[in-house]
């Protein structure tokens, strides 16, 4: 049993149409699935990724119309990152952000990698990470029909940063339950704060890291638009997922048990600092109910929701999804 890396990250938007524009037209990711929140099918759940929605490339958004803005703080997934091929790609992205008026910082070095921090239209805290010095879990392949040239395209998910009041509790969950190991640390950008500690799993590298920031000077985050709902880690197959379920139960952690999301199978639980973790299988994948050439072009529903299609579609505002 070994987690292979980051599977996906799910965040919150208040406007699916603008979200779709930003992530496909500005960031150049592919819309790989237009579906609904399976726990609340009255709202969209949009999946973005590489050319085929490979595990480890999936950034997803739940639409919660009229959601208040996220109040940043503790007990949170405070930054998500996206991988690009090399340092030169970051120069391209900095120029692109300037041209498209995307809020961004200067290119800096973080944990020995060139990094470009930016925010989306709702203030989602993000970073582009160069893979020039990366050795570890393999990246995905940018979609050839993206408005961004393939050589500069986003290749997958990079490290996630967790901000917590008590790092030891989260570290214990990562290392003693989930099998992560310490990779290193780097200075906090906030004067007077502890170093940020890096943990990795599987083959390691940018696609398999969690960065832990301990802060006891912050209030608890109030989740809203521009905030991150959960992070999922990669499990190879269903059998291994059942082994993980048993392990989490043995640790007496409250959990969801086995959940069938149709495109993958999952387990959910909260670590002691109340951050929601998911373990998700790599398959069966997003071409299960759509042809690979036409992913994301129509509303896809898992089989248990298909009988309610007319009712669900009637409640959704149509999205312009031409890519």
C-alpha positions in Angstrom: 0.0 0.0 0.0 1.5 3.2 -1.2 -0.2 6.4 -2.3 1.1 7.4 -5.7 0.8 11.2 -5.4 -1.8 13.9 -5.7 -5.0 12.7 -7.5 -7.1 15.9 -7.7 -7.9 19.1 -5.8 -11.5 20.3 -5.5 -12.3 24.0 -4.9 -15.3 26.3 -4.9 -16.5 28.9 -7.4 -19.6 31.1 -7.4 -19.7 31.4 -11.2 -19.2 28.3 -13.4 -19.3 30.2 -16.7 -16.5 32.6 -15.7 -14.6 29.7 -14.0 -14.8 27.8 -17.3 -13.4 30.7 -19.2 -10.5 31.3 -16.8 -9.3 27.7 -16.6 -9.8 26.8 -20.3 -9.1 30.1 -22.1 -6.6 31.7 -19.7 -4.8 28.7 -18.2 -5.5 26.5 -21.2 -6.5 23.4 -19.4 -9.0 21.0 -21.0 -12.5 20.7 -19.6 -12.6 17.0 -19.2 -16.0 16.6 -17.5 -19.0 18.8 -17.2 -21.1 17.1 -14.5 -22.9 17.9 -11.3 -22.1 17.6 -7.6 -23.2 14.1 -6.9 -24.2 15.1 -3.3 -26.1 18.1 -4.6 -27.0 17.6 -8.3 -28.6 21.1 -8.6 -25.1 22.6 -9.1 -22.2 22.0 -11.5 -19.0 20.1 -10.8 -16.4 21.0 -13.5 -13.2 18.9 -14.0 -10.1 20.3 -15.8 -7.0 18.4 -16.6 -4.5 17.3 -19.3 -5.5 15.9 -22.7 -7.3 12.9 -21.2 -7.9 13.9 -17.6 -5.1 11.7 -16.2 -5.0 11.1 -12.4 -2.7 13.7 -11.0 -3.8 16.5 -13.4 -7.4 17.1 -12.3 -8.4 20.4 -10.8 -12.1 20.5 -10.1 -14.7 23.1 -9.0 -18.0 22.9 -7.3 -20.3 25.8 -8.3 -22.0 27.4 -5.3 -23.9 30.4 -6.7 -23.7 33.5 -4.5 -21.1 31.9 -2.2 -19.4 34.5 0.0 -15.7 35.0 -0.7 -13.3 32.7 1.1 -11.9 34.1 4.4 -8.3 32.9 4.3 -7.0 31.4 7.5 -5.9 28.3 9.4 -7.1 24.7 9.1 -7.0 25.1 5.3 -5.6 24.1 2.0 -4.0 27.5 1.5 -2.3 27.1 -1.9 -2.6 24.8 -4.8 0.0 24.6 -7.6 0.2 23.5 -11.2 3.2 22.0 -13.0 4.8 23.3 -16.2 7.7 21.8 -18.1 10.6 24.1 -17.3 11.8 27.6 -16.2 11.3 29.0 -19.6 7.6 28.3 -19.4 7.3 30.5 -16.4 8.6 33.4 -18.4 5.8 32.8 -21.0 3.2 32.7 -18.2 4.4 35.9 -16.5 4.0 37.7 -19.8 0.6 36.1 -20.5 -0.6 37.1 -17.0 0.5 40.7 -17.7 -1.3 40.8 -21.0 -4.5 39.3 -19.5 -4.5 41.2 -16.3 -4.2 38.2 -14.0 -3.0 39.1 -10.6 0.5 37.6 -10.1 3.8 38.0 -8.3 7.4 37.9 -9.6 9.1 34.5 -10.4 10.9 33.4 -7.3 12.7 30.3 -6.1 10.7 28.1 -3.6 12.2 24.8 -2.4 14.9 25.0 -5.2 12.2 25.4 -7.9 11.3 28.4 -10.0 7.7 29.4 -9.0 5.2 32.0 -10.2 2.4 32.7 -7.7 -0.9 34.1 -9.0 -4.6 34.3 -8.2 -7.7 33.5 -10.3 -10.7 35.8 -10.7 -12.1 34.8 -7.3 -8.8 35.1 -5.4 -7.9 31.4 -5.5 -4.3 31.2 -4.3 -2.2 29.4 -6.9 1.3 28.9 -8.2 2.9 27.6 -11.3 5.9 25.3 -10.5 8.7 24.6 -12.9 9.5 20.9 -13.4 13.0 21.6 -14.8 14.7 20.1 -11.8 12.0 17.6 -10.9 12.5 13.9 -10.6 9.5 12.0 -9.4 6.0 11.2 -10.4 5.4 11.6 -14.1 3.4 14.6 -15.4 0.5 14.6 -17.8 0.5 15.9 -21.4 -1.2 19.3 -22.3 -4.1 19.2 -24.7 -3.0 19.9 -28.3 -6.1 22.0 -28.9 -5.4 24.3 -26.0 -5.1 28.1 -26.6 -1.7 27.8 -24.8 1.1 26.3 -26.8 1.8 22.7 -25.7 5.4 23.4 -24.8 4.3 25.9 -22.2 1.1 24.1 -21.1 0.1 22.9 -17.7 1.1 19.3 -17.2 -0.5 18.5 -13.9 -1.0 19.3 -10.2 2.0 20.3 -8.1 2.3 20.5 -4.3 -0.5 21.5 -2.1 0.1 23.7 1.0 -1.7 23.1 4.2 -1.9 25.8 6.8 -2.6 24.5 10.3 -2.3 25.6 13.9 -0.7 22.4 15.0 1.6 20.8 12.4 2.4 17.7 14.5 -1.1 16.3 14.2 -1.2 16.7 10.5 2.3 15.3 10.1 1.3 12.3 12.2 -1.6 11.5 9.8 0.6 11.9 6.8 3.5 9.8 8.0 2.1 7.2 10.4 -1.2 6.5 8.5 -0.7 7.6 4.9 3.0 6.7 4.5 4.4 10.0 3.6 8.1 10.8 4.5 9.9 14.1 5.1 11.7 15.6 2.2 13.0 18.9 3.6 12.0 22.4 4.6 12.2 26.0 3.5 11.8 29.4 5.1 8.3 30.8 5.5 7.7 34.0 3.5 6.1 35.4 6.8 8.8 36.9 9.1 9.0 35.2 12.5 7.1 32.0 11.4 8.4 28.5 11.4 9.9 26.9 8.3 7.5 25.2 5.9 8.0 21.4 6.0 7.8 19.2 2.9 6.5 15.6 2.8 6.2 13.4 -0.2 4.8 10.0 -1.2 5.2 7.4 -3.9 7.9 8.4 -6.4 8.0 11.8 -4.9 8.6 15.1 -6.8 6.3 18.0 -7.5 3.3 15.7 -8.2 3.5 14.0 -4.8 4.2 16.6 -2.2 2.3 18.2 0.7 3.8 21.4 2.3 2.9 22.0 5.9 2.8 25.6 7.2 2.2 26.0 10.9 0.5 29.3 11.9 -0.9 30.1 15.3 -1.5 33.8 14.5 -4.5 33.2 12.2 -8.2 32.6 12.7 -9.8 29.5 11.2 -10.6 29.8 7.5 -14.2 30.4 6.5 -14.6 28.4 3.3 -16.2 30.2 0.3 -15.6 31.1 -3.4 -11.9 31.0 -4.1 -11.3 28.4 -1.3 -10.2 24.7 -1.6 -12.7 22.0 -0.4 -10.4 19.0 -0.3 -7.3 17.3 -1.7 -7.3 13.7 -3.0 -4.4 11.3 -3.1 -3.9 8.5 -5.7 -4.6 4.9 -5.0 -3.8 2.3 -7.7 -7.0 0.2 -7.7 -10.2 -0.8 -5.9 -8.6 -3.6 -3.9 -6.0 -1.3 -2.5 -8.6 1.3 -1.7 -10.5 -1.3 0.4 -7.2 -1.9 2.3 -6.9 1.8 3.0 -10.5 1.9 4.2 -9.7 -0.8 6.7 -6.5 1.0 7.8 -8.4 4.3 8.4 -11.1 2.4 10.3 -8.5 0.7 12.4 -7.1 4.1 13.4 -10.7 5.0 14.6 -10.9 7.9 12.2 -14.4 9.0 11.2 -14.7 8.3 7.5 -17.1 7.9 4.5 -16.4 4.3 3.8 -16.3 3.2 0.1 -17.8 5.8 -2.2 -18.4 5.1 -5.9 -17.9 8.4 -7.9 -18.2 6.5 -11.2 -15.0 8.0 -12.7 -13.1 6.8 -9.7 -13.7 5.2 -6.3 -13.1 7.1 -3.1 -12.7 7.3 0.7 -13.1 10.6 2.6 -11.9 11.5 6.1 -10.7 14.6 8.0 -7.3 14.7 9.6 -7.0 16.2 13.1 -6.7 19.8 11.9 -10.1 19.3 10.1 -8.7 19.4 6.5 -10.7 17.0 4.3 -8.6 14.3 2.6 -9.8 11.9 -0.1 -8.1 8.7 -1.3 -9.2 8.0 -5.0 -8.4 5.3 -7.5 -6.7 6.1 -10.8 -9.5 4.5 -12.8 -11.8 3.8 -14.5 -11.3 7.4 -15.8 -13.2 10.1 -17.7 -13.7 8.3 -21.0 -16.0 5.8 -19.3 -19.1 7.6 -20.6 -17.8 10.0 -23.3 -15.5 9.6 -26.3 -12.0 10.9 -25.6 -12.3 13.4 -28.5 -15.4 14.9 -27.0 -14.8 15.0 -23.2 -16.6 17.8 -21.5 -18.8 18.8 -24.4 -22.1 17.7 -22.9 -23.6 17.2 -19.4 -22.4 13.9 -18.1 -24.3 12.1 -15.3 -23.4 9.0 -13.4 -25.8 6.1 -13.9 -27.6 6.6 -10.6 -28.5 10.2 -11.6 -29.3 9.5 -15.3 -33.1 8.9 -14.6 -33.3 12.4 -13.2 -31.6 14.1 -16.2 -34.6 16.2 -17.2 -35.1 17.4 -13.7 -31.4 18.2 -13.2 -30.9 20.0 -16.5 -34.0 22.2 -15.8 -32.2 23.6 -12.7 -28.9 24.3 -14.3 -28.0 27.4 -16.2 -26.6 26.3 -19.6 -22.8 26.7 -20.0 -21.1 27.7 -23.2 -18.4 25.0 -23.3 -17.0 25.2 -26.8 -13.3 24.7 -26.4 
